[in-house]
Amino acid sequence: MTPVTLITGFLGTGKTTAIRSLLEQRPSDERWGVFINEYGIVSLDEALLDLPDDSPVSVQELAGGCFCCETAELFKPMLVQFLRRVRPHRLLIEPSGAGHPASVLDMLRESRFFSSHLSLQAVICLVDPQDADNPRIRSNPVFHDQLEMADIVAINHTDHRSPDSIARCRALIEELDPPKLLIAETAHGQLQSHWLTLSGSVLRSPRFPDAHAAAPTAPTTPASDASAPLVQLGATVPVNGEQRTIAAVPEPGRPLLFPSSGSGWYACGWLFSAEERFRREPLLDLLESWGGVQRLKGVFHCEDDWWSINRAKRESSIRRSCWRRDSRLEIIVDQPFDWDQLAAKIQECLVPQARIPKP
C-alpha cells in the first residue's frame, strides 16, 4: 500500500514550501506523487515547487475550488487516475488553505479503492502564530478544524514571530483534545521527513463538520470562452459541472483573467503570453506592496530570468524559477477586489518592446 500524508493549514501558512522541503529529503530510489488543490482557477503550486522536467516527482493539481465542496466530485476520479498513472512510492496531498479536511479524510478512509491502496499516515497541519492571534481567523471553523484534526502541528514562521505569539499559539494547540502526537516549531516550512512515517492511532473528529459542506457560491466560469478549443495550460477546472482545462491561449498584450469566488473568498488568476517579458523590479515591487492581499503566487518571465513570488499577507519570498511554460499569477482576497485596476498596473510592468498596443 502507498503511504499518504495530508498536509493542511490555513491560507499562507507555508504548505507549498513545506512540501518542497520534504521533496528535498526524498530517497533517490523513490517515486513520489503530490496531489494539490488550488482554490483559484490558475494553478501555481507546480511552478513554485520548481521541479526539473526529469524529476521522479509527479504533480497533479485540481484548481477551481476546495476538495471539500466545489471540486468534491472531481477529487476521487482524478486521484484514482493519478495513482494508476504514477504508481508512487509515497503520496502527499495538499488541500486548499480554505478547505475543510474532514471530507477528504472521510473519502480516504471510507472509499474501498483508497482504503485498499493507500495507508493514511499522520495528518500534518502548519499554523502561523499570527493567524492564531487574529480573532477573525481564530474563530473560523475551517481554521479550528484544521488544527483539531491534525496529528502533528508545525508552528511555522517562528523566525519572524515573537516568542509570546508562538507561546500563545502552542497553548491554543495544547488545549485541543485528544493531544497531538507532536507539536513542533519550524521556520521556512522545514518539516522533518521522519514525520511522514508516523501514524495517528486516534480518530479525531471535527467540531464543525458542516463548515464547508455546501459552499454558498461556486467559483465562476472562467472569463474565456469555455466552448473554444481547449489547450492544456496546466490547470484543471470545473466548468458547468465538468472537468476541463483552461480554454484558449493568451495573446501578447491580452492576458486571460479568471475571477472566481466562493465560501467567503475571492480569487483571480492571470495567464500571460509566453512571448511577453516583464521588468522584474517594478513588477515584484507592485505585487509585494499591493494592499488587501491574503495570498499571492506568481511566476514571471522577466528581462533577466524567470522569477517566482510567493506572498502570504504582507510577507513575500522571491526566487529564480525553473518554470518555462508561461507567466501566471493567482491572488486570493477576503472581500470584493478591483481586478481590472491591478491588471492595468501589471501591464505597465511589461518590457516596452514586448508591449503590443490594443487596437
C-alpha positions as CSV (number, residue, x, y, z in Angstrom):
1,M,0.0,0.0,0.0
2,T,1.1,3.5,-0.7
3,P,1.6,5.7,2.4
4,V,-0.2,9.0,2.1
5,T,0.2,12.2,4.2
6,L,-2.4,15.0,4.2
7,I,-0.7,18.4,4.7
8,T,-3.2,21.1,5.8
9,G,-3.0,24.6,7.0
10,F,-4.8,28.0,6.5
11,L,-4.0,30.3,3.6
12,G,-0.4,31.4,3.7
13,T,0.9,29.1,6.4
14,G,3.7,27.7,4.1
15,K,2.3,24.4,2.9
16,T,3.9,24.5,-0.6
17,T,7.3,25.5,0.9
18,A,6.9,22.6,3.4
19,I,6.2,20.1,0.6
20,R,9.3,21.4,-1.2
21,S,11.4,20.8,1.9
22,L,10.0,17.2,2.1
23,L,10.8,16.6,-1.6
24,E,14.4,17.6,-1.0
25,Q,14.6,14.8,1.6
26,R,13.1,12.1,-0.8
27,P,15.1,8.9,-1.1
28,S,16.7,8.9,-4.5
29,D,15.2,5.5,-5.4
30,E,11.6,6.5,-4.7
31,R,8.9,8.0,-6.9
32,W,6.7,10.4,-5.1
33,G,3.3,11.9,-6.1
34,V,1.9,15.3,-5.0
35,F,-1.8,16.0,-5.4
36,I,-2.6,19.7,-4.8
37,N,-5.9,21.6,-4.5
38,E,-5.7,25.2,-5.8
39,Y,-8.6,27.4,-4.6
40,G,-8.2,29.7,-7.6
41,I,-8.6,28.8,-11.3
42,V,-5.0,29.1,-12.4
43,S,-2.6,26.5,-10.9
44,L,0.7,27.8,-9.5
45,D,2.0,25.2,-7.0
46,E,3.7,23.1,-9.6
47,A,5.6,26.1,-10.7
48,L,6.5,27.0,-7.2
49,L,7.8,23.5,-6.4
50,D,10.4,24.1,-9.1
51,L,10.8,20.5,-10.3
52,P,13.0,19.7,-13.3
53,D,11.4,18.0,-16.3
54,D,13.1,14.7,-15.5
55,S,12.1,14.7,-11.8
56,P,10.9,11.4,-10.2
57,V,8.2,13.5,-8.5
58,S,4.8,13.8,-10.3
59,V,2.4,16.6,-9.5
60,Q,-1.3,16.8,-10.2
61,E,-3.3,19.9,-9.5
62,L,-7.0,20.3,-9.2
63,A,-7.9,24.0,-9.4
64,G,-11.1,26.0,-9.1
65,G,-12.4,25.4,-5.6
66,C,-11.9,23.3,-2.5
67,F,-11.8,19.4,-2.4
68,C,-14.5,19.6,0.3
69,C,-17.1,21.4,-1.7
70,E,-16.7,22.9,-5.2
71,T,-14.4,20.3,-6.7
72,A,-15.5,17.3,-4.4
73,E,-17.0,15.3,-7.4
74,L,-13.7,15.6,-9.3
75,F,-11.4,14.7,-6.4
76,K,-11.9,11.0,-6.3
77,P,-11.7,10.2,-10.1
78,M,-8.7,12.5,-10.6
79,L,-6.8,11.0,-7.6
80,V,-7.6,7.4,-8.8
81,Q,-6.3,8.2,-12.3
82,F,-3.2,9.9,-10.8
83,L,-2.4,6.9,-8.7
84,R,-2.8,4.4,-11.5
85,R,-0.7,6.5,-13.8
86,V,2.2,7.4,-11.5
87,R,2.2,4.5,-9.0
88,P,4.1,6.5,-6.4
89,H,6.0,5.0,-3.5
90,R,4.7,7.9,-1.4
91,L,1.8,10.4,-1.9
92,L,1.4,13.9,-0.4
93,I,-2.0,15.6,-0.6
94,E,-2.3,19.4,-0.1
95,P,-5.9,20.6,0.3
96,S,-6.6,24.3,-0.3
97,G,-5.9,26.6,2.7
98,A,-9.6,27.5,2.7
99,G,-10.7,23.8,2.7
100,H,-12.0,21.7,5.5
101,P,-10.1,18.4,5.9
102,A,-13.0,16.2,7.2
103,S,-14.5,15.2,3.8
104,V,-11.0,14.4,2.3
105,L,-10.1,12.2,5.3
106,D,-13.5,10.5,5.2
107,M,-13.0,9.7,1.5
108,L,-9.5,8.3,2.0
109,R,-10.8,6.1,4.9
110,E,-14.1,5.0,3.5
111,S,-13.5,4.5,-0.2
112,R,-13.0,0.9,-1.0
113,F,-10.3,1.7,-3.6
114,F,-8.4,4.2,-1.4
115,S,-8.6,2.0,1.8
116,S,-7.2,-0.9,-0.2
117,H,-4.4,1.0,-1.9
118,L,-3.5,3.8,0.5
119,S,-2.1,3.8,4.0
120,L,-3.1,7.0,5.8
121,Q,-0.3,8.4,7.9
122,A,-0.3,11.2,10.5
123,V,-2.1,14.4,9.3
124,I,0.3,17.4,9.4
125,C,-1.1,20.9,9.9
126,L,1.0,24.1,9.5
127,V,-0.1,27.1,11.5
128,D,1.1,30.7,11.6
129,P,1.1,32.2,15.1
130,Q,-0.1,35.4,13.6
131,D,-3.3,33.7,12.5
132,A,-3.8,32.3,16.0
133,D,-3.6,35.8,17.3
134,N,-6.2,37.1,14.8
135,P,-9.7,36.8,16.3
136,R,-11.3,36.7,12.9
137,I,-9.2,33.8,11.7
138,R,-9.1,32.0,15.1
139,S,-12.9,31.9,15.1
140,N,-13.0,30.5,11.6
141,P,-14.4,26.9,11.8
142,V,-12.1,25.7,9.0
143,F,-9.0,27.1,10.8
144,H,-10.1,25.4,14.0
145,D,-10.8,22.0,12.5
146,Q,-7.6,22.0,10.5
147,L,-5.9,22.1,13.9
148,E,-8.4,19.8,15.6
149,M,-8.0,17.0,13.0
150,A,-4.2,17.2,12.8
151,D,-2.0,14.6,14.4
152,I,1.1,16.8,14.0
153,V,1.1,20.6,14.2
154,A,4.0,22.5,12.9
155,I,4.1,26.1,14.2
156,N,5.7,27.8,11.2
157,H,7.3,31.2,10.6
158,T,8.9,31.1,14.1
159,D,11.9,33.0,12.7
160,H,9.8,36.2,12.5
161,R,7.1,35.8,15.1
162,S,7.5,37.0,18.7
163,P,8.1,34.4,21.5
164,D,4.9,35.5,23.1
165,S,2.9,34.9,19.9
166,I,4.5,31.5,19.5
167,A,3.7,30.6,23.1
168,R,0.1,31.6,22.7
169,C,-0.2,29.5,19.6
170,R,1.2,26.5,21.3
171,A,-1.1,27.0,24.3
172,L,-4.1,27.0,21.9
173,I,-3.0,23.7,20.3
174,E,-2.3,22.1,23.7
175,E,-5.9,22.8,24.7
176,L,-7.2,20.5,22.0
177,D,-8.3,17.0,22.9
178,P,-7.1,14.4,22.2
179,P,-3.5,15.6,22.4
180,K,-1.3,15.8,19.4
181,L,1.4,13.3,18.5
182,L,3.8,16.2,18.1
183,I,3.8,20.0,18.3
184,A,6.9,21.3,16.6
185,E,8.3,24.8,15.8
186,T,9.6,25.4,12.3
187,A,10.9,28.2,10.1
188,H,10.7,28.3,6.3
189,G,8.4,25.3,6.3
190,Q,11.2,22.9,7.1
191,L,9.4,19.7,8.0
192,Q,11.2,16.5,9.1
193,S,10.9,13.6,6.7
194,H,10.5,11.0,9.6
195,W,7.2,12.7,10.4
196,L,5.8,11.1,7.2
197,T,6.3,7.6,8.8
198,L,4.2,8.4,11.9
199,S,0.7,7.0,12.0
200,G,-2.1,8.5,14.0
201,S,-3.8,6.0,16.3
202,V,-6.6,8.4,17.4
203,L,-9.6,9.2,15.3
204,R,-10.0,12.9,15.5
205,S,-13.5,14.4,14.9
206,P,-14.2,17.9,13.6
207,R,-16.0,20.3,15.8
208,F,-17.6,21.9,12.7
209,P,-18.2,19.1,10.2
210,D,-20.6,21.1,8.1
211,A,-18.5,24.3,7.9
212,H,-17.7,23.6,4.2
213,A,-20.3,21.0,3.3
214,A,-22.0,23.3,0.9
215,A,-20.3,26.4,-0.5
216,P,-22.6,29.4,-0.8
217,T,-21.1,30.3,-4.2
218,A,-19.2,28.1,-6.5
219,P,-16.3,29.5,-8.5
220,T,-17.4,31.4,-11.6
221,T,-16.8,30.1,-15.1
222,P,-13.5,31.4,-16.5
223,A,-13.9,34.6,-18.4
224,S,-12.6,33.0,-21.6
225,D,-14.9,31.2,-24.0
226,A,-15.5,27.8,-22.4
227,S,-16.7,26.4,-25.7
228,A,-13.5,27.3,-27.5
229,P,-11.0,24.5,-28.4
230,L,-9.2,23.5,-25.2
231,V,-5.5,23.9,-24.8
232,Q,-3.7,22.3,-21.9
233,L,-2.1,25.1,-19.8
234,G,-1.6,23.2,-16.6
235,A,-4.9,23.8,-14.8
236,T,-7.9,21.5,-14.5
237,V,-11.0,23.4,-13.5
238,P,-14.7,22.7,-13.1
239,V,-16.8,24.4,-15.8
240,N,-20.6,23.7,-15.7
241,G,-20.0,20.6,-13.6
242,E,-17.4,19.1,-16.0
243,Q,-13.7,18.8,-15.7
244,R,-11.9,21.0,-18.3
245,T,-8.6,22.5,-19.0
246,I,-8.3,26.3,-19.4
247,A,-9.6,27.4,-22.7
248,A,-7.6,29.5,-25.2
249,V,-4.0,30.7,-25.3
250,P,-3.3,34.3,-24.1
251,E,-2.1,36.7,-26.8
252,P,0.7,39.3,-26.2
253,G,-0.9,42.3,-24.6
254,R,-4.1,40.5,-23.8
255,P,-3.8,38.3,-20.7
256,L,-6.6,36.0,-19.7
257,L,-8.2,36.8,-16.4
258,F,-10.1,34.1,-14.4
259,P,-12.1,35.6,-11.5
260,S,-13.8,33.2,-9.1
261,S,-15.5,33.4,-5.7
262,G,-16.9,31.1,-3.0
263,S,-17.0,30.3,0.7
264,G,-16.3,33.9,1.6
265,W,-13.1,34.2,-0.6
266,Y,-12.5,36.0,-3.9
267,A,-9.7,35.0,-6.3
268,C,-8.4,35.9,-9.7
269,G,-5.9,34.1,-11.9
270,W,-3.9,35.6,-14.8
271,L,-2.3,33.8,-17.7
272,F,0.1,35.9,-19.9
273,S,1.6,35.1,-23.3
274,A,4.8,33.2,-23.1
275,E,6.3,35.8,-25.6
276,E,6.0,38.6,-23.0
277,R,8.7,39.6,-20.6
278,F,8.4,41.8,-17.5
279,R,10.6,44.4,-15.8
280,R,11.4,42.4,-12.7
281,E,11.9,45.2,-10.1
282,P,8.7,47.2,-10.7
283,L,6.6,44.1,-11.2
284,L,7.7,42.4,-7.9
285,D,7.6,45.7,-6.0
286,L,4.0,46.1,-7.2
287,L,3.0,42.6,-6.2
288,E,4.7,42.8,-2.8
289,S,3.1,46.2,-1.9
290,W,-0.5,45.9,-3.3
291,G,-2.9,46.1,-0.4
292,G,-5.7,43.8,0.6
293,V,-4.0,40.5,-0.5
294,Q,-4.5,37.4,1.6
295,R,-2.5,35.1,-0.7
296,L,-0.5,35.7,-3.9
297,K,1.5,33.3,-6.0
298,G,3.1,34.1,-9.4
299,V,5.8,33.1,-11.8
300,F,7.0,35.5,-14.5
301,H,9.4,35.6,-17.5
302,C,11.4,38.8,-16.7
303,E,14.1,40.5,-18.7
304,D,16.9,38.7,-16.9
305,D,15.4,35.3,-16.0
306,W,12.3,33.5,-14.8
307,W,11.2,34.5,-11.2
308,S,8.6,33.3,-8.8
309,I,6.9,35.2,-5.9
310,N,5.1,33.6,-3.0
311,R,3.3,36.0,-0.8
312,A,1.2,35.4,2.4
313,K,-0.4,38.6,3.6
314,R,2.4,41.2,3.7
315,E,5.3,38.7,3.7
316,S,6.9,37.6,0.4
317,S,9.6,35.3,-0.8
318,I,11.2,35.8,-4.3
319,R,13.4,33.3,-6.1
320,R,14.6,32.3,-9.5
321,S,12.4,29.6,-11.1
322,C,12.8,26.6,-13.3
323,W,9.4,27.2,-14.8
324,R,9.4,27.9,-18.5
325,R,5.9,27.5,-19.8
326,D,4.2,30.9,-19.4
327,S,3.8,33.7,-16.9
328,R,0.9,33.3,-14.5
329,L,-0.5,34.8,-11.3
330,E,-3.1,33.9,-8.7
331,I,-4.4,36.1,-5.9
332,I,-6.9,35.4,-3.1
333,V,-8.6,38.1,-1.0
334,D,-11.4,38.1,1.5
335,Q,-13.5,40.9,0.0
336,P,-14.5,42.1,-3.4
337,F,-11.5,43.4,-5.3
338,D,-10.8,45.7,-8.3
339,W,-9.0,43.2,-10.5
340,D,-9.1,45.5,-13.6
341,Q,-7.1,48.2,-11.7
342,L,-4.4,45.7,-10.7
343,A,-4.3,44.2,-14.2
344,A,-3.6,47.6,-15.7
345,K,-0.8,48.2,-13.3
346,I,0.7,44.8,-14.2
347,Q,0.6,45.6,-17.9
348,E,2.6,48.7,-17.2
349,C,5.5,46.4,-16.0
350,L,6.0,44.8,-19.4
351,V,9.3,45.3,-21.1
352,P,8.5,48.2,-23.5
353,Q,9.4,46.3,-26.7
354,A,7.2,43.4,-25.6
355,R,4.1,45.6,-25.4
356,I,1.5,45.4,-28.2
357,P,-0.9,48.2,-28.2
358,K,-4.6,47.3,-28.2
359,P,-6.4,48.3,-31.4
